[in-house]
Amino acid sequence: MAPVVLVTFAGRQKRMEILTDYIREAMDRGIIDEWHIWDFTRSQNDHEWISREFGPARYMGSGAQYQLAGTVTNQSWFRASASITNDLHIAILPHDDSDHFFEIVIGGWDNQYTALRKLPRSELMNSERPNDSAIWTRSTPGILSPGMPNQIVLKSDAGGVQLHVNHVLVGQWQEINLPFGASIMVRGGWGAGLELGNSGSRIQRFLGNPDERPPYWQAYNYYATRLQRFSDTVFLKCDDDIVYVDVDKLDGFIEFRRSNPNYFIVSANVVNNGVCAYWQQVAGSLPDRLGQFEHPPGGFGGSLWQSGKRATELHDFFLQSHDKRLPLPAQVVEWKGRQSINFISWLGKDLVHMALPKGDDEAQLTIDLPELLGRLTAIYSDFMVSHLSFGPQENGLDVDRLIDAYGALMRARRK
């Protein structure tokens, strides 16, 4: 059976904690095989939570800062499998020296040299280095292979540290003495993203370049450039503020996606989504007393998208409903036009079309590509999720109360 991978652009801790519980349940049931969390956080606190909650980064863009990758001691070596074309940076942070760190650059200067630096710890997250900062260099032409994951081993003993790359001893340094061990951090650089070998974890964290706005094209390009690996995969993608997931119906949604390749994108039936709300009201699932949910102009914007008050009333109606269902006029509503991509699915074989340029990924996925390919999108009625908010709704939305209510709903499901 084709594997199922969920992609989430993360993340705001308070909003994402509820989603995390639902997805872990779906993974425990065997419905989702892997969860790929793209760390597009904008605050340091959220980044630190994502790092603690979901572990070391599997992939990091060329502009990402150092990320913790492991440790090295005199009893245990550091090993890594690193896919990178040049400029693999390794930081060695001795546990008995909080003021300095050692930096090894493997395959720097267009994969021609390897260098060692000793730097103040305060410079760890600064990518700029003085030209004369190296204390050791060696010519290592072609040391990093672009055709396979590079095998990196750091060995520590009483005689210092040794570096092996692809089974070749590249350097050994007596001046790096680690009687109490060291933390190891890694990053790419100078145009080279870094992908570490699969640790076997089903939940993996991916780190894009921090200064990209909007950043989302990086995720689509990651998968599109690995088409052979993911061509048989069923992809789900959801926002980090999905606060309700009907896990019992998720399997049916995935099976529909798998069995209907004619649709380019298939969306869940979403609470607080302009196009879904329109069809929910057409079907009689949303009463007139909640106001008119018009067909959003061009599938974008509209009165719901703009109003925190309307979103709050809609959430309250859903939370108070008995069966947590807002059926559409048909089990499948075919759609031609823009819609919000709060919870969608695509097939891995369609990654051949998804090397998206930087820009509006929502318009590209729901308007431009379906039009180019002559394919429709669809909304699947039986699978409900709830999306907390759009940006314009924030001022009038009672966020804390709603998160508490959805948290209580999530916990009640377990009983």
N, C-alpha and C positions, 0 to 999 in steps of 0.2 A: 504494500500500500504506500502511496506517495506520502512522504513526510509532511507534517504541518508545522510551519514556522510563523509565530506571531512577532510582528515588528511594532515597537512602541517608541515614539519620539518623546523622550523624558526630559525633565520631569520635575514636577512640583510635589514635594513629599506629602503634604497634607492631602492633596487630591489623589495622589497615586497609591496611597496605602490601601485603599479599598479595592482598587483594581488588582493590586498585587495578591490579595487574598483570593479573589475570583480566579485569577490565572493559575495560581498554585494549585487550586482545586482541579481546574481543567487538566493540568499536567499530571496530577496524581491519578486522575481517571484515565489517562492515556489519550485524551482528545487532542492535546497540543504536544508536539514533540520537543520543540525548542522555543525559547523566548529570547529574542534579540532586542536588547534595550539600548537605544541610541542616546547617549548622554549629550543632550543639547541644552543642559541646564544653564540658567542665567545668573544664579546666585551661588556663592561658595557653599552655603549651608546645604542647598539642595544637591550640589555636586558631591559633597562629603557623604550625604545620606545614600545617594545612588551607589557610591563606591563601597560603602559599608554593606549595604543591603545585597548588592549583586556581584561583588567581587572584582578581581583584577580585570583590566580591559583586554578583550580579545583582539581588537583592532583600534588603531589610533591614526588619525590623519597626520600629515607631515607637519602641521603647525601645532599639534597638541603638546602639552607640557609633559614632563616626566610622570610616569605612572608606576606604582609599586608592582613588582613582578615576583618577588620572592626574597630569599635570604641565602647567604653563604656562610659556612663555618668550617673549622678545621675537620669536622666530622661529616659534613654534608656539602656536596658541590651544588652550584647553581647550574641548572640546565634549562635551555630554552630552544624552541624551534621557531625561527623567525623568518618570515617571508618579507624581504625588503631588498631593494636594488642598490642602495648606497646609504651611507651615513647612519648606521645603526649606533645609537648612543646608549651607553650603559653607565649608570651612576652607582658607585659603591659608597655607601654611607656607613662608616665604621661605628659600631655601637659604643665605642669608648672615646669617640671624638665627635662632639656635637658642633664643632666649629668649621670642619672641613669635609670635603668629599673628593673622591677620585672619579674622573670621567674618562671613559674609554670611547673613542670614536673609531668604529670599524668601517672600513671602506669609505672613508671621507675623501673629499676632493675628487669626485667622479669615480669612486671605487678604486682609488690608486694608493691610498695611504691609511695606516692605522696610527692613532696618536693616544697618548696618555696625558691627562692634566690633573693637577691638584688645585682645587679652587675653594674659596670660602663657601660655607653652607648657605650663606645669604644669596649666592648667585645660582642656586639650584634651578629655580624656575625662570631664569633669565637666559634666553637662547643666544644672546650675543656674547662672543668670547674675544679677548685681545689676541692679536696675531701671534704674540710671543708667549701664549699661555701654556703651550705644550712642554712637558718635561721629558718626553720620549716620543720619537716617531720612527716608523719603519715603512719602507715601500712594500705594499701588499697588493699589487695589481690584480684586479678581478677576484678579490678575496670573497666577496659576497656573490652568490649565484642568483640570477633572476629567474632561473628555471626550476627551482625547488626550494623548499623551506631549508634555511641555513641552520645547521646544528651548532649551538653556542654552549660552551662549557667553561665555567670559572671554577678553578680549583684553589683552595686555600690550605696552607699548612704552615709549619714553623718557618719555612724558607721563603714565604711570601705568597704571591698569587700568580697563577698561570691562566692564560687565555688560549682556548682551543676553538678554532672555527673550521667546521667541516673536517674534523679529525686532523687538522694541522695546528701545531704549536705556533701561535702567532707572537706571543710575548710572555715574559715572566719578569716579575718585579719584586725584588726583596724589600723595597721601601713600602710596599703595601702589606702591613702586618696586621692580622685580624684575630688577636687572641680571644676576643669576645664576639666575633662574628660581625656581620654587616647586613644591612638591608640593601636590596638591589632594585633599582628603578630603571626603566627603559623608555625610549622614545625614538621616533624617526627624525627626519629633518631634511632640509634642502630639497624639497619636492618629493621626498620618499615617505609614503605611508608605511606603517609597520603592522603586520598581522602576526600574532603569536599562534603557535600550534594549538589545536583544540585540546583543552584539558579534560574533555569528557563531560563538562558541566552542561546541563540542559538549559541553563539560564546564562546568557553571555552579554557582556557589556561592550559597547562600541563607542568610540570617542571621535567625534568629528572635529574639524578645525574650529577653534573658538571664535574667530572673527568673521565667520560667514553668516550673512543675513540676507535672505533666509537660508538656513543651513540644510534643508531637507534633501536637496538634490544629491548630497553626498551619500546618503543611504541607498537611494535608488541606483546610483552609479556603482556602488559597491557590489550589489547583487547582479547588475547587468554585466559587469566585467567578469563575473564568475558564473556565467550562464551554464556551463557544463555541470558545475557542481549543483546548481539549484534548478535545473530544467524540469525535474519531476516533482518539485515542491509545490504544495498549496500554501500560498501566503495569506496571512491575515495581517491587517494593520489597524491599530486603534490609537486614539488619543490617550494621553496620560490621565485625563479627567473623565474617563468612563467610570461611572460610580455604581452601575448595576449591569450585570451580565446574566442572562438566563442560561446558565451552564447546561441545564437539561436539554436545551434546544440547540446548543452549539454544534453538536455532531451532525444534526440535520442540515444546518447551514453549510457546513463544510462539504457534506455529501452532495448538496445541490450545486455548490461551486464546482466541485470535481466533475460532476455529470453534465454540466452545461457550459462547455468551452466557447459557445457562441457569444456569450456576454464577456465584455472586456473587464468590467468592474462589477462586482455584486456587493451591495450595501446591506447591512443589517437594518432592521426596523428600529429607528433611533428616536428616543425621547429627546426633545430640544434639538431638532434639526428641521430647518424650514421646509424642505421638500417632503420629508416624512410627515410633518405635522399637517401639511395640506392634504395629503392622501389619507391620513388618519381621520381627519374631519370629514372628508368626502365619504368615507366608509361608515360614518356615524360613531366612531370610537371617541371622538372629542366633542363634547356638547357645545351648543351655541353660547352657553353662559360664559365660556372661556374666551369669547370673542372670535373674530373671523381670522382664520389662518389662511392667508391668501397664498396663491402660487407665487413664490418669490420671483421677482423680475430677473429673468436669466438664470434662475436657480440660485441666486446669491443675494444676500441682504434680506430686506423685508422687515416687517414689524416685529416678528419674534426675535430675529437676530439682533435687533437694535434695543430691545426692551428687557431689562432685568426683571421688571415687575411681571411681564407676561411669562417669562421663563420660570419665575418662582411659582406662579399659579399653575403652570403646566406640570412642574415637578410635584407640587403638592397633590394635584389630581392623580398623577400616576402613583405616588406613594400611598395614597388612600384607596386605590383600586384593589379589588379583592384578588384577582388572578394575575395582575401585572402583565396584561396584554392590551395592546392597542391595534387590533387587526386593520389591515389595509383592505381596499375593495376586492383584491384577489391575492392568492398566495404569493404570486410574483407580479410586481408592477414594473413593466419595462419603461425605461426612461431614456430620453435623448436630450441632453443638456447638462448644465452644471449642477452639482449637488455637493454638500459638505461631506468630506470623507472622514467622518468620525470613527466609523468601524466598517472597513471594507475588506474585500478579498480579491486576489488575482492569481493566475496560474503561472508557475515558474517558466513555462515555455514562452510566455509573453514578455519575459525580460528582454528578449531580442529587440523589443520596441521601447525599452524603458531606461535608456541611458539619458535621463532627463537633464536639460540645461538648467542652470541656476535661474530660479524664477518661481512662478506660481504653480506648484505641483498639483494643486487641486484642479485648476483649469486644464492643465495638460492631461491629467488622468481621466477627467470626466467629460471634457469637450474636445480638445485637440486630437488626442490619439483615437478615441472612438470614431470621430469624423474621418480621420485619415484612413483608418482601417475598415470603415463601413460596418461597425459593430455597435450594438446597443449596450447600455448598462442596465442594471436591474436592482430592485429593492425586494428583499426576501421577507415576507410578512411575519413568519412564525418565530423568528429569532429576534428577541427584544434586548436592547441595551439602552442605558440612559447616559446622556452626555451632559456634564454639569453646566458648562457655560462657554459662550463666545466672548471675545474681548469687549465689544460694546455693551454687553449685558452686565459687566462687573459692578458698575456703580449702583445699580438698583437690585442686585441679587443678594439674598441673605445666605451667603456662602457657608458660613460656619454652621448655621442651623440645618441647612440642607445636607452638608457632609455628615453631620451627626445623625440625621434621619436615615440617610443611605447606609451609614455604618451600622445602625441598629437593624436595618433590613437585612444586610449581609449576615450579621451574626444570628438573626432569627432563622435563617435558612438552615443553619447547622443543627437546629434542635429537632 
